[in-house]
Amino acid sequence: MADSWIHMGTLARPHGIKGEICIDWYADSPLLLTTPLWIQAGDGEPRRVRQVAVRSHKGRPLLQLEGVVDRNAVEGLRGCKLLTKRETLPEPEDDEVYLEDLLGGDVFLPDGKRLGTLDHFEYPAGLEMWVIMTDDNREVLFPARPEFIAGFDLEGPAVIIDPPEGLLDIYLSEK
């Protein structure tokens, strides 16, 4: 299998003046910041980085990378994806899944009706949003909270969602 990347977070903004980077962190455990990491700018080739220090500040991970010694260097990394290789991560539990495994999969409602395809993920203000594209090319932003996810099937891949009342009306109603 070719390198399989897991998007762990996004480099957000400088913290202080000595090269620390605030991270929009998408993984469950900040301990994963100690695994080998790569950064990727846009669709470019990922490049290996080395952690000098990792700490938490106000519940958010801060990272210092080798060779990044000041605020200006951090600014140049803003928006880069923070990646790790799948093989460095533990296997998910039976009730867990790596989101990348669901990308491109079918999205169903509890009644079995197909809503569309899971296109990509966004993290505005630290919230996990799934972007679902319907068959008629409409975009649905779905808040991926545990109470709205009814199940998943990695064989498909597929996910069953139970969106909050009225959410689909906002996106699917005829204008």
Salt bridges, closest charged atoms under 4 A:
ASP3 OD1 - LYS85 NZ 3.42
GLU20 OE2 - ARG55 NE 2.78
ASP24 OD1 - ARG60 NH2 2.26
GLU75 OE2 - ARG78 NH2 2.93
ASP101 OD1 - ARG86 NH2 2.10
ASP106 OD1 - ARG114 NE 2.98
ASP119 OD2 - HIS120 ND1 2.62
GLU122 OE2 - HIS120 NE2 3.03
ASP135 OD1 - ARG114 NH1 2.37
ASP136 OD2 - ARG138 NE 3.21
GLU147 OE2 - ARG145 NE 2.78
GLU174 OE2 - ARG138 NH2 3.04
